[in-house]
Amino acid sequence: MDLKQVADDFKENGLAVVKGFASAEECEAMRDEMRKICADLKADEIHCFETESANNHYFMNSGDKIRFFFDPAAFDADKKLKNSAFTSKVGHALHTHPGVFHDLVTAPKTKEVLRAINLKKVCVPQSMYIFKQAKFGSAVPPHQDSTFLHTSPTQTVVGLWLALEDATEDNGCLWFIPGSHKPYKDESKREKLDHAFMNRVPSSDGSFKTEYRLGTSKEYYESCDYTWVPAQVRKGDLVLIHDMVHHKSLPNHSNKSRNIYAWHLFESSEASWDNWLQYPEGKTFMEFETQ
């Protein structure tokens, strides 16, 4: 692994690729484990997943659980599931259970990558398995991870995105705007409220919901001269995503799926967390040092 180049790319572009990070055997072990998890899917766990729609109890309380979400296109006009095979994602606590997902998040080689981008002590609030089904996977609209995962007083969230299959332009690879993380790199939480932002707020009945406000970052980039670049990667490659970089993925109309495993973490020694995703009282996020 050329981690100096990875660190340079991450700093300059907001996205970097660690080639050959996971072996083919590791990737297949994760896919096999997910097949076992999905075999236990129950009817009351069928919920639609949309990136910008999260106001439901099932989603809001998924932080410390393994829950199932389906692509909007998997439902008919009456909101009934047309095919139970079309799972969109499973999250958000895969990494907290003993097994292949946990082992990768805490592996020495993962810590080595984190040290290369100057992370010393990290919390891992969430992980997810995303399927991007063949001929069925919907687009993910342009967004910044900082909209949904923000820390204060500074942004320290990093996304790690492992390709369990080749990700190409045909089957819905990531696209990003190189350098688009830079205008907001040093913003405090108060300043970032001018940009897209989702937070957890209490309801009158004692439950919680999400509050989403559309900020100015979309308008900013619509007024600038920029280019979306595809991040095509091979099976086993690991993508590092800066929380401020603008990225998206297109629909998968191909005959090949695009399975990935992703998790997010933040530098716990320098930031606090008050996002929509919270554990019940008495539970804490996974935390470890990278040394």
C-alpha positions as CSV (number, residue, x, y, z in Angstrom):
1,M,0.0,0.0,0.0
2,D,1.4,3.4,-1.0
3,L,-0.1,5.2,1.9
4,K,1.8,8.4,1.3
5,Q,0.1,8.7,-2.1
6,V,-3.2,7.8,-0.4
7,A,-2.7,10.6,2.2
8,D,-1.8,13.1,-0.5
9,D,-4.8,12.2,-2.7
10,F,-7.1,12.5,0.3
11,K,-5.8,15.9,1.3
12,E,-5.9,17.2,-2.3
13,N,-9.0,15.6,-3.7
14,G,-11.1,14.6,-0.7
15,L,-11.2,11.0,-1.9
16,A,-8.4,8.4,-2.1
17,V,-8.2,4.7,-3.1
18,V,-6.2,2.1,-1.3
19,K,-5.8,-0.5,-4.0
20,G,-6.0,-4.2,-3.1
21,F,-6.8,-3.5,0.5
22,A,-8.9,-6.6,1.0
23,S,-8.4,-10.0,-0.5
24,A,-10.9,-11.8,-2.7
25,E,-11.4,-14.2,0.2
26,E,-12.2,-11.4,2.6
27,C,-14.7,-9.9,0.2
28,E,-16.4,-13.2,-0.4
29,A,-16.6,-13.9,3.4
30,M,-18.5,-10.6,3.8
31,R,-20.9,-11.4,1.0
32,D,-21.5,-14.9,2.5
33,E,-22.1,-13.4,6.0
34,M,-24.6,-10.9,4.5
35,R,-26.5,-13.7,2.8
36,K,-26.9,-15.4,6.2
37,I,-28.1,-12.2,7.8
38,C,-30.6,-11.5,5.0
39,A,-32.0,-15.1,5.4
40,D,-33.4,-14.0,8.8
41,L,-35.3,-11.0,7.4
42,K,-38.8,-10.7,8.9
43,A,-41.9,-9.1,7.3
44,D,-42.0,-6.3,9.9
45,E,-38.5,-5.3,8.9
46,I,-39.3,-4.2,5.4
47,H,-38.7,-0.5,5.2
48,C,-37.9,1.9,2.3
49,F,-34.5,3.6,2.3
50,E,-34.0,7.0,0.8
51,T,-30.9,9.1,1.5
52,E,-32.8,12.3,2.3
53,S,-35.8,10.8,4.1
54,A,-35.2,9.5,7.6
55,N,-38.2,10.4,9.7
56,N,-39.3,7.1,11.0
57,H,-38.8,5.1,14.2
58,Y,-37.3,2.1,12.5
59,F,-34.5,4.2,10.9
60,M,-33.9,6.5,13.9
61,N,-33.4,3.6,16.3
62,S,-31.2,1.5,14.0
63,G,-27.9,2.8,15.4
64,D,-27.1,-0.2,17.6
65,K,-29.0,-2.8,15.5
66,I,-28.9,-4.7,12.3
67,R,-31.8,-3.5,10.2
68,F,-33.0,-3.9,6.6
69,F,-33.8,-1.1,4.1
70,F,-35.2,-1.5,0.6
71,D,-34.8,0.6,-2.6
72,P,-37.8,2.9,-3.3
73,A,-38.2,1.2,-6.7
74,A,-38.8,-2.2,-4.9
75,F,-42.3,-1.1,-3.9
76,D,-45.5,-0.8,-6.0
77,A,-47.9,2.1,-6.0
78,D,-49.6,0.8,-2.8
79,K,-46.2,0.7,-1.0
80,K,-46.1,-3.1,-1.1
81,L,-42.8,-4.9,-1.7
82,K,-42.7,-6.4,-5.2
83,N,-39.7,-8.6,-4.5
84,S,-38.0,-9.3,-1.1
85,A,-34.7,-9.9,-2.9
86,F,-34.2,-6.2,-3.6
87,T,-32.6,-5.1,-0.4
88,S,-30.9,-1.7,-0.6
89,K,-28.8,-1.7,2.5
90,V,-28.4,-3.3,5.9
91,G,-27.2,-1.2,8.9
92,H,-26.1,0.3,11.1
93,A,-24.3,-1.9,13.7
94,L,-22.7,-4.7,11.6
95,H,-19.3,-3.7,13.0
96,T,-20.3,-4.3,16.6
97,H,-21.0,-8.0,16.2
98,P,-18.2,-10.6,16.2
99,G,-17.2,-11.7,12.7
100,V,-15.9,-10.5,9.4
101,F,-17.3,-7.0,9.5
102,H,-16.0,-6.3,13.0
103,D,-12.6,-7.8,12.2
104,L,-12.0,-5.6,9.1
105,V,-12.9,-2.4,10.9
106,T,-10.5,-3.1,13.7
107,A,-7.8,-4.8,11.6
108,P,-4.1,-3.7,11.9
109,K,-4.1,-2.8,8.2
110,T,-7.1,-0.6,8.7
111,K,-5.4,1.2,11.6
112,E,-2.4,1.7,9.4
113,V,-4.5,3.5,6.8
114,L,-6.1,5.6,9.5
115,R,-2.7,6.7,10.8
116,A,-1.7,7.7,7.3
117,I,-4.5,10.4,7.3
118,N,-3.5,11.5,10.9
119,L,-6.3,9.8,12.8
120,K,-5.2,8.7,16.3
121,K,-8.2,7.7,18.4
122,V,-11.5,7.0,16.6
123,C,-15.1,6.3,17.3
124,V,-17.1,4.2,14.8
125,P,-20.8,5.2,15.0
126,Q,-22.1,3.2,12.0
127,S,-21.5,0.7,9.3
128,M,-23.6,-0.6,6.5
129,Y,-23.8,-3.1,3.6
130,I,-25.0,-1.6,0.4
131,F,-26.2,-3.9,-2.4
132,K,-26.7,-1.7,-5.5
133,Q,-28.7,-4.5,-7.1
134,A,-28.2,-5.4,-10.8
135,K,-30.7,-3.6,-13.1
136,F,-32.4,-2.3,-9.9
137,G,-30.0,-0.2,-7.8
138,S,-31.2,3.4,-7.6
139,A,-29.1,6.5,-7.8
140,V,-27.8,8.2,-4.7
141,P,-28.1,12.0,-5.2
142,P,-25.2,14.4,-4.7
143,H,-24.4,14.9,-1.0
144,Q,-21.8,15.4,1.6
145,D,-21.5,12.9,4.4
146,S,-21.2,15.9,6.8
147,T,-24.9,16.5,6.2
148,F,-25.8,13.4,8.1
149,L,-22.6,12.8,10.1
150,H,-21.2,16.0,11.7
151,T,-18.9,16.6,14.6
152,S,-18.1,19.7,16.6
153,P,-16.2,21.9,17.0
154,T,-14.5,20.7,13.8
155,Q,-15.4,18.1,11.2
156,T,-13.4,14.9,11.6
157,V,-15.6,12.3,10.0
158,V,-14.1,9.9,7.4
159,G,-16.0,7.4,5.3
160,L,-14.4,4.1,4.4
161,W,-16.0,2.3,1.4
162,L,-14.9,-1.2,0.5
163,A,-15.7,-2.6,-2.9
164,L,-16.8,-6.2,-2.6
165,E,-17.2,-6.4,-6.4
166,D,-15.7,-4.3,-9.2
167,A,-17.4,-0.9,-9.2
168,T,-17.6,0.7,-12.7
169,E,-19.5,3.4,-14.5
170,D,-21.9,0.7,-15.8
171,N,-22.9,-0.7,-12.4
172,G,-23.0,2.5,-10.3
173,C,-19.6,3.4,-9.1
174,L,-19.0,6.5,-7.0
175,W,-18.6,9.9,-8.7
176,F,-17.1,12.9,-6.9
177,I,-16.0,16.5,-7.4
178,P,-12.2,16.6,-6.7
179,G,-11.3,19.2,-4.2
180,S,-14.9,20.0,-3.3
181,H,-14.1,19.4,0.4
182,K,-11.8,22.4,0.6
183,P,-14.2,25.4,0.8
184,Y,-15.7,24.0,4.0
185,K,-12.7,22.2,5.4
186,D,-12.2,24.3,8.6
187,E,-15.8,25.4,9.3
188,S,-17.2,25.2,12.7
189,K,-20.6,23.6,13.3
190,R,-22.3,26.9,13.5
191,E,-21.0,28.0,10.1
192,K,-21.8,24.6,8.6
193,L,-25.5,25.2,9.3
194,D,-25.5,27.2,6.2
195,H,-25.0,24.0,4.3
196,A,-27.2,20.9,4.2
197,F,-27.6,19.6,7.7
198,M,-29.6,16.8,9.4
199,N,-30.0,16.7,13.2
200,R,-31.9,14.7,15.8
201,V,-34.7,16.6,17.5
202,P,-37.3,15.5,20.1
203,S,-41.0,15.3,19.2
204,S,-43.9,16.2,21.5
205,D,-44.7,12.6,22.2
206,G,-41.2,11.9,23.6
207,S,-39.8,10.2,20.5
208,F,-37.2,11.6,18.1
209,K,-37.2,12.7,14.5
210,T,-34.8,14.2,12.1
211,E,-34.7,17.8,11.1
212,Y,-33.2,18.5,7.6
213,R,-32.4,21.8,6.2
214,L,-31.1,22.4,2.6
215,G,-28.0,24.6,2.7
216,T,-26.1,26.6,0.1
217,S,-23.5,24.0,-1.0
218,K,-25.6,22.7,-3.8
219,E,-26.2,26.3,-5.1
220,Y,-22.5,27.0,-4.7
221,Y,-21.5,24.1,-7.0
222,E,-24.2,24.9,-9.5
223,S,-22.7,28.3,-9.9
224,C,-19.1,27.1,-10.3
225,D,-17.2,25.4,-13.1
226,Y,-16.6,21.9,-11.9
227,T,-16.5,18.3,-13.2
228,W,-17.8,15.1,-11.7
229,V,-15.2,12.3,-11.9
230,P,-15.9,8.6,-11.7
231,A,-14.1,6.6,-9.0
232,Q,-14.0,3.2,-10.6
233,V,-12.4,0.6,-8.4
234,R,-11.7,-3.1,-8.3
235,K,-12.9,-5.7,-5.9
236,G,-11.0,-5.3,-2.7
237,D,-10.1,-1.6,-3.1
238,L,-10.9,0.7,-0.2
239,V,-12.1,4.2,-0.9
240,L,-11.5,7.0,1.7
241,I,-14.1,9.7,1.6
242,H,-13.7,13.1,3.2
243,D,-16.9,14.1,5.0
244,M,-17.1,17.4,3.0
245,V,-16.5,16.1,-0.5
246,H,-19.5,16.1,-2.8
247,H,-20.2,12.6,-4.1
248,K,-23.0,10.5,-5.7
249,S,-23.7,7.3,-7.6
250,L,-25.8,6.7,-10.6
251,P,-28.4,4.0,-11.1
252,N,-27.3,0.4,-11.9
253,H,-28.8,-0.6,-15.1
254,S,-26.2,-3.3,-15.8
255,N,-26.4,-7.1,-15.2
256,K,-23.8,-6.9,-12.4
257,S,-24.5,-5.9,-8.8
258,R,-22.2,-3.5,-6.9
259,N,-22.0,-4.7,-3.3
260,I,-19.9,-2.7,-0.9
261,Y,-19.3,-2.5,2.9
262,A,-18.9,1.0,4.3
263,W,-18.3,2.5,7.7
264,H,-17.8,5.9,9.2
265,L,-15.6,7.1,12.0
266,F,-14.4,10.3,13.6
267,E,-11.4,11.5,15.6
268,S,-12.9,11.1,19.1
269,S,-10.0,13.0,20.8
270,E,-10.9,16.2,19.0
271,A,-14.7,16.1,18.5
272,S,-18.1,15.5,20.1
273,W,-21.1,13.9,18.4
274,D,-24.8,14.8,18.6
275,N,-26.2,13.4,15.4
276,W,-29.5,11.6,14.5
277,L,-27.7,8.3,15.1
278,Q,-27.5,7.6,18.8
279,Y,-27.2,4.5,21.0
280,P,-29.6,3.8,23.9
281,E,-28.5,5.1,27.3
282,G,-25.7,2.9,28.7
283,K,-24.3,1.9,25.3
284,T,-21.3,3.6,23.6
285,F,-19.8,3.6,20.1
286,M,-16.9,1.4,19.3
287,E,-13.7,3.3,20.1
288,F,-10.0,2.4,19.5
289,E,-6.6,3.8,19.1
290,T,-4.9,3.5,15.7
291,Q,-1.4,2.7,17.1
